[in-house]
Amino acid sequence: MLRVVEMAIGDAARRGIELEVKAVDDDADEGTSVRVAKSLVLDPEVVAVVGHKNSGPSKAGAPVYAEAGLAQVTQCSTDNALSRSGWKTFFRLCADNERQAAVAAEFTHGRLPDARVVAVHDGTDYGRPLVHAFAQRLEELSKRKVEIHSMAVGQEDFTELAAKIRDADLIDLGATEIESSKLMIALRAAGSKAQVLSSEGGPDNPITQLAGPAGEGSIHTYAGADPSATPASRDVLERCRREIGETPSYLVECYDAVTVIAEALRTGAASRAEVVDAIAVTDLEGLAGRIRFAGNGDRIDAPVSLWQVRGGRMVALEPASA
């Protein structure tokens, strides 16, 4: 992701907009996120932040940015609460949990309207709200109860959980690729034939390697754009493959976060407050679609794409929307 941000900054420089990166590592930890957020707001040269990656660290850092009036543009933090806390400095380029979950629920109901559905989350600010939003939307559509179970980050033994849920027709997972892949392996070992649906889609997602044959046929939502969807995004995709050797997650949203900030500066924003105000009224064409923000900082019509593991690779399915 950092490499994509640097690539976008290089492209902005060629358009006459000079920016530099000050990279900090939040360790995917909320306490560390507060510390690095404070270090960023104390630097007067920092005009905006791209991040955080994870919802928990974004939630921890957001009040620090809000108090300092520093724009925060997250590429992939999906927790609904982030745009419902009144932070005028918060902006999100990806879809939130509810929008992503709605796509998953509508896909499930369309394909398996009478299925016994089980959902499993990892207890995090990412996975838990995602699963509950999925269950709520699917129950509205099907009038059938969705069983919800939990696992833990760092869990290694999934034998008991797999035995409880193996007879479901469809199992929805709200977790990172690490725990999701371990559970998928345990499910197949337990003889489960369930269709697995998770939130770990997108090109080059490591879940394909982590789950191995157990992931074959699984379907995944992705709270971002398919980077092969437009000529502009395909160009950046090919550059990433040449220069980085892979397709970073949320490459479109990482690149577009820089574009949004650069456009604010191009239109004359000089102070942090002016950058926030300029981003709030953004209306531009990003790599894979139009970028505008609602009053709460959520992207209007944020894209959600669907993917399936076929032959050990993530393959984009038909366009999806909530």
C-alpha positions in Angstrom: 0.0 0.0 0.0 2.8 2.4 0.8 4.4 1.7 -2.6 1.1 2.6 -4.3 0.8 5.8 -2.3 4.4 6.7 -3.4 3.5 5.9 -7.0 0.5 8.2 -6.8 2.6 11.0 -5.3 5.1 10.6 -8.1 2.3 11.0 -10.6 1.0 14.1 -8.8 4.4 15.6 -9.0 4.3 15.2 -12.8 1.1 17.3 -12.7 2.9 20.0 -10.7 1.6 19.0 -7.2 4.5 18.5 -4.9 4.0 16.1 -2.0 6.2 13.9 0.2 5.4 10.8 2.2 6.0 10.6 6.0 5.4 6.9 6.7 4.6 5.6 10.2 3.7 2.1 11.3 0.7 1.6 13.6 1.5 -2.1 14.1 -2.2 -2.8 13.5 -2.5 -1.8 17.2 -4.8 0.8 18.7 -2.4 2.1 21.3 0.4 2.4 18.8 -2.1 4.2 16.4 -2.8 6.9 19.0 1.0 7.5 19.4 1.7 7.7 15.7 -1.4 9.9 15.2 -0.1 12.3 17.8 3.3 12.4 16.1 1.7 13.2 12.8 -0.5 16.1 14.1 2.5 17.6 15.8 4.3 17.9 12.5 3.1 21.2 10.8 4.2 19.9 7.4 1.6 17.0 7.5 -1.4 18.2 5.5 -3.4 14.9 5.4 -3.2 11.3 6.4 -3.8 8.2 4.2 -5.0 5.4 6.5 -5.3 3.7 8.8 -5.6 0.3 7.2 -7.6 -1.5 9.9 -10.8 -0.2 11.5 -9.6 -0.5 15.1 -6.5 1.7 14.5 -8.6 4.1 12.4 -11.0 4.5 15.3 -8.2 5.0 17.8 -6.5 7.7 15.6 -9.5 9.5 14.3 -10.2 11.6 17.5 -6.6 12.8 17.4 -6.9 13.9 13.8 -10.3 15.5 14.5 -9.0 17.6 17.4 -6.1 18.8 15.2 -8.3 19.4 12.2 -6.1 17.0 10.1 -7.9 15.2 7.2 -7.9 11.4 7.5 -8.6 9.5 4.2 -8.8 5.8 4.9 -8.5 3.4 2.0 -10.0 0.3 3.6 -11.3 0.7 7.2 -14.8 -0.5 6.9 -16.4 -0.2 10.4 -19.7 1.7 10.1 -19.0 3.5 13.4 -16.1 5.5 11.9 -18.5 7.7 9.9 -21.0 8.0 12.7 -18.9 9.6 15.3 -19.1 13.2 14.1 -15.4 13.5 13.0 -15.5 16.2 10.3 -11.9 15.2 9.3 -12.8 11.5 8.5 -13.2 10.4 4.9 -13.6 6.8 3.6 -12.9 5.6 0.0 -14.0 2.0 0.5 -17.4 0.7 1.2 -18.5 0.3 4.9 -19.5 -2.9 6.5 -23.2 -2.4 5.9 -22.8 -1.8 2.2 -20.4 -4.8 1.8 -22.7 -7.0 4.0 -25.7 -6.0 1.9 -24.0 -7.2 -1.3 -23.1 -10.5 0.4 -26.6 -11.0 1.8 -28.3 -10.2 -1.5 -25.9 -12.6 -3.3 -26.6 -15.3 -0.8 -30.4 -14.9 -1.0 -30.3 -14.9 -4.8 -28.2 -18.0 -5.0 -29.4 -20.0 -2.0 -32.8 -18.6 -0.9 -33.6 -21.5 1.4 -30.2 -22.2 2.8 -29.2 -22.8 6.4 -26.8 -20.0 6.9 -24.2 -19.7 9.6 -21.9 -16.6 10.1 -18.6 -16.5 12.1 -16.7 -13.4 13.2 -13.3 -12.9 14.8 -14.5 -10.5 17.5 -12.7 -7.5 16.0 -14.1 -4.1 15.1 -13.7 -5.3 11.5 -15.3 -8.8 11.6 -18.0 -8.5 14.3 -20.0 -5.6 12.8 -19.6 -7.1 9.3 -21.2 -10.4 10.3 -24.0 -8.8 12.2 -24.8 -6.5 9.3 -24.8 -9.5 7.0 -27.1 -11.5 9.3 -29.5 -8.6 9.7 -29.8 -8.0 6.0 -30.2 -11.7 5.1 -32.8 -12.2 7.8 -34.8 -9.3 6.3 -34.6 -11.0 2.9 -35.1 -14.6 3.8 -37.2 -14.4 7.0 -34.9 -17.1 8.3 -32.5 -17.0 11.3 -28.8 -16.7 10.7 -26.7 -18.6 13.4 -23.8 -16.4 14.6 -20.6 -17.9 16.1 -17.3 -16.4 17.1 -13.6 -17.2 16.9 -10.6 -15.4 18.1 -7.6 -13.6 16.5 -4.6 -16.0 16.9 -6.8 -19.1 17.4 -5.2 -22.2 16.1 -7.6 -25.1 16.9 -10.8 -24.8 14.9 -11.9 -28.5 15.4 -14.8 -27.8 17.7 -16.2 -24.8 15.8 -15.9 -26.7 12.5 -17.9 -29.6 13.9 -20.6 -27.2 15.1 -21.2 -25.5 11.7 -20.1 -28.0 9.1 -23.6 -29.0 8.1 -24.6 -25.5 7.1 -25.4 -24.8 3.4 -23.5 -21.5 3.5 -20.9 -20.1 6.0 -20.2 -16.4 6.0 -16.9 -15.4 7.5 -16.1 -11.9 8.9 -12.4 -12.1 9.7 -9.0 -11.5 8.2 -7.5 -14.0 5.7 -5.5 -15.6 8.4 -8.3 -16.9 10.7 -10.6 -17.3 7.7 -8.2 -19.6 5.9 -7.6 -21.7 9.1 -11.3 -22.2 9.6 -11.8 -23.1 5.9 -9.1 -25.8 6.2 -10.8 -27.2 9.4 -14.2 -27.2 7.7 -13.0 -29.2 4.7 -11.2 -31.6 7.1 -14.5 -32.0 8.9 -16.2 -33.0 5.7 -18.2 -29.8 5.2 -19.6 -29.2 1.7 -20.8 -25.6 2.6 -20.4 -22.7 0.3 -18.0 -20.4 2.0 -18.5 -16.6 1.7 -16.0 -14.2 3.2 -15.0 -10.5 3.0 -11.4 -11.3 1.8 -11.7 -10.8 -1.9 -9.7 -8.8 -4.3 -6.8 -9.6 -6.6 -3.8 -11.4 -5.2 -5.4 -11.8 -1.8 -3.2 -14.2 0.2 -6.2 -16.3 1.3 -5.8 -18.3 -1.9 -2.3 -19.4 -0.7 -3.2 -19.7 3.0 -6.3 -21.8 2.5 -4.9 -23.8 -0.4 -7.3 -26.4 -1.9 -9.8 -25.8 1.0 -10.4 -22.3 -0.5 -11.3 -23.6 -3.9 -14.8 -22.3 -5.0 -15.1 -19.9 -2.0 -16.7 -16.6 -2.8 -15.5 -13.3 -1.4 -16.7 -9.7 -1.3 -14.3 -6.9 -1.5 -15.1 -3.4 -0.2 -13.3 -1.8 -3.1 -13.1 -1.6 -6.9 -11.8 -4.3 -9.2 -8.5 -2.8 -10.4 -9.0 -4.4 -13.8 -12.3 -2.6 -14.3 -11.2 0.5 -16.2 -8.3 1.5 -18.5 -6.9 3.9 -15.8 -7.0 1.3 -13.0 -5.6 -1.4 -15.3 -2.6 0.9 -16.1 -1.8 1.3 -12.4 -2.4 -2.5 -11.9 0.2 -3.3 -14.5 2.6 -0.8 -13.1 2.2 -2.4 -9.6 2.9 -5.9 -11.1 6.0 -4.6 -12.8 7.4 -2.4 -10.0 6.1 -4.2 -6.9 5.7 -7.7 -8.1 2.1 -8.1 -6.8 -1.3 -6.4 -6.7 -1.5 -4.6 -3.3 -4.9 -4.8 -1.5 -7.0 -1.7 -2.2 -4.6 -0.3 -4.7 -7.3 1.7 -6.4 -8.3 3.3 -3.1 -4.7 3.9 -2.0 -4.0 5.7 -5.3 -7.2 7.6 -5.2 -6.6 8.8 -1.6 -3.5 10.6 -2.8 -5.5 12.0 -5.8 -8.2 13.4 -3.5 -5.6 15.1 -1.3 -3.6 16.4 -4.3 -6.7 17.8 -5.9 -7.5 19.7 -2.7 -4.1 21.3 -2.8 -4.4 22.0 -6.6 -7.6 24.0 -6.0 -5.8 26.2 -3.5 -6.2 24.6 -0.1 -3.2 25.6 2.0 -4.1 25.1 5.7 -5.3 21.9 7.3 -8.8 23.3 7.6 -8.9 24.3 3.9 -7.7 20.7 3.0 -10.6 19.2 5.0 -13.1 21.6 3.4 -11.8 20.9 -0.1 -11.9 17.1 0.4 -15.5 17.4 1.7 -16.7 18.8 -1.6 -14.6 16.4 -3.8 -16.2 15.5 -7.1 -13.7 13.9 -9.4 -13.2 10.7 -11.5 -10.9 8.3 -9.7 -9.1 5.3 -11.1 -12.3 3.2 -11.2 -15.2 5.6 -10.8 -16.6 8.9 -9.5 -15.5 10.1 -6.0 -17.8 12.2 -3.9 -18.3 12.1 -0.1 -21.5 12.3 1.9 -21.7 14.6 4.9 -20.5 11.9 7.3 -17.3 11.2 5.2 -18.5 8.0 3.5 -18.0 7.7 -0.2 -21.2 8.0 -2.2 -21.9 4.8 -4.1 -18.7 3.2 -2.9 -17.9 0.1 -5.0 -18.2 -3.5 -3.8 -16.8 -6.3 -6.0 -17.3 -10.0 -5.9 -14.6 -12.6 -6.4 -14.3 -16.4 -6.5 -11.3 -18.7 -6.0 -10.9 -20.7 -9.2 -7.8 -22.8 -9.8 -6.1 -21.2 -6.9 -6.6 -17.7 -8.2 -9.1 -14.9 -7.3 -11.4 -14.3 -10.3 -13.7 -11.3 -10.5 -17.4 -12.1 -10.8 -20.2 -10.0 -12.2 -20.3 -6.4 -11.0 -22.0 -6.1 -7.6 -23.7 -3.2 -5.8 -25.9 -2.8 -2.7 
